[in-house]
Amino acid sequence: MRNPFSYILCLFLGSGLLAGAAEAQFKNGSQPTELNIPRVSQCGAVTQRIGLTDINISYHRPTVGGREIWDKVVPYGKVWRAGANENTTIQFADDVSVEGKPLAAGTYGLHMIPD
């Protein structure tokens, strides 16, 4: 049978170690980091190399959640930025040609007019 004093000593030392570890995490008055909860409308990205050019598309998938989207949330006949939380963008690493027209390298937003 062990001495009850050894149990108390282990408990005391263990709690001291935990307190020291907690203090070390928040020294200099720093606050704990906030929990980064994901947005309801999740983001996604697709990167593809076509020929020698990298193309990246970043988008946010809207969560419908029982709502009527077309002509309610997104009105017909008005400019709408495609995307839920942020604009959908397409990025070209090099100059490209779209339907025979030149387009400089860069990032472009996707806007549309629903009919």
Stockholm file with secondary structure:
# STOCKHOLM 1.0

chainA/1-115         MRNPFSYILCLFLGSGLLAGAAEAQFKNGSQPTELNIPRVSQCGAVTQRIGLTDINISYHRPTVGGREIWDKVVPYGKVWRAGANENTTIQFADDVSVEGKPLAAGTYGLHMIPD
#=GR chainA/1-115 SS CCCHHHHHHHHHHHHHHHHHHHHHHTGGGCCCCCCCCCCSSCEEEEEEEETTEEEEEEEECCCCTTCCTBTTTBCTTSCEESSSSSCCEEEESSCEEETTEEECSEEEECEECCC
#=GC SS_cons         CCCHHHHHHHHHHHHHHHHHHHHHHTGGGCCCCCCCCCCSSCEEEEEEEETTEEEEEEEECCCCTTCCTBTTTBCTTSCEESSSSSCCEEEESSCEEETTEEECSEEEECEECCC
//
